[in-house]
Amino acid sequence: MNRNRVVGFLRTWYRATPLFMGAALFLSAFFAFLSPLPVLLAAFQFGALWAAVSLAANSAIIYFAGQPSLAYLFLALTLPLLLVVPTMLVRPSGTIERTTVVAWLAQLVFVFGGIYVFSRVQGIHVGQEIRDALDQFAKLFSEGQGQKNLMNADEIAEWKKATWESLPSSFGTAALLSVWATIHFVVQFNPKGRMSAVGKTRETLQAWKLNDYVIWPALVLWGIVLFAEGKTYVIALNGLKILLAFFAIQGVAVLSSLFDRFRLFGFFRSLVFLLVIFFMMPLLLSVGFFDQWFDFRAKFRQSNSKL
């Protein structure tokens, strides 16, 4: 009897977790990029209705926690994935790459479309609001320096300018990595075996590869960044940063394949990944970029076949 009660409790807890876990991750800030994951897993595990209830419950928790604007942001980040990922990912033809791009674009449409509608209804200029927030932060930082004088007035002004100009690529990159990480974990968790049933496995994640034509926009934007100035430079730099995020994902896939070849798993695998991401990002980007030409993973497979 006690065993049945424990099993029943665990099942109830497992089913109830998506009702609040997304809000907990989102409000934690550090794990906010994974906040859509519990709702998405609920869609695969318990169906669309329970996923919709979970989405509403998490949004309500964030709203009543005193963050109405963040509740909308959570909704705008999660709903597009809920509409796109379960539909595309369960198709044999729905590749990881295509699903990631479509979900990411849908997410951007929801977020910026909502911001536009909100600004029109409220009669405010969102860009100016962000500038005012940056000014306020810079003022607080300047006052908090005291006698340390870590940054002078010119350096603070330059920081505000650089932050404002890089805002589109910062958000676009963060959204892309959030979508990719969420899809990555959905495939790894394989709810109800639905991912493996359509050929989506760990090996599929390691096979991530961009279309060859992506190389040329990256090279064009790089050339513009080198020689342009003003708004043209800013637009090209933002576009290049977003494309580099795609190459970073490909670099992660290549390194993951390399680690498998040398049987590097567990703690040391995670440690090496963290070291590469935080201290050797140019290497990761280069690996992803040049893999378009040299196909390092094919060479790994050839080496394994010779062993």
C-alpha positions, 0 to 999 in steps of 0.5 A: 500500500505504501509503495502504491502511495509513493508511486501515485505521489511521484506521478502526481508530482511529475504531472504537476511540475510543468505548472510551475517549473517554467516560472521558477526557471524564468524568475531565477534569471540564470536558467531563464533560457530554459524556461520554455522547456517544462511546458514543451515537455508537457506537450509531448508527455501529456498533450496540448491541453495540459501544455496550455494549462501549464503555460497559463499557470506559469504566466500567472505565477510570474504576473502575480509575482509582481512582474506583468511585463515579464509575464508577457515576455515569458508568454512570447518566448514560450508560445511560439515554441509550443506551436512550432516544435511539437508540430515540426519535430515529430515529422521525419522530415522536420530536421533539428536545424529547420525546427530551430530556425522556424521556432526562433523566427516565430519567437522574434515575431511574437516578441517584437510584434507584441512590443510594437502593439504595446507601444502603440496602445500605451503611446510610448516609445520603447526605444526611448524607454530602453535608453532611459533605463541605460541612462539610469543604470549608468548614473547609478554605476557612476554614483556607486564608484565613489572614489574608485573611478573605475570608468570615467564619463567618456567610457560610460558614454561609450558603454551606453552607445555600444550596449544600445547598438548591440541590443538587437544581436544580443537579444537575437543570439540569446533567443536562438541559444534558448531555442536550440538548448530547449530543442536539444533537451527535448531530444535528449529526454525523448518523452514517450519515445517520440523523438527516437521514433522519428529518428531524432537522437543524440547523434542527430544533434551532433550532425547539426550542419548549416546549409552551405549558402550561409557562408556567403552572407557571413563573408559579405557582412564581415567585409562590410564590418571591416570597411563600413561606418555609421549605421551600415556598420552597426546593422552589419555587425548585428547580423554577423553576430547572429550568424556567428551564433549559428556557427557556434552551435555547429562548433558545439556539435563538432566538439561533441563528436570529437569527445565521443571519438575519444570517449570523453564523458561525464564531468570532464566533458562538461568541464571542457565544454565550459572552458571552451565556451567561456575562454575559447569562444573564437576557437568554437566559432572557427571550428563551426565556420570551417566545418562548412568547408572541411566537414571535420565529422566526416574525417572523424568517421573515416579515422574511426573506420581505419582504427 
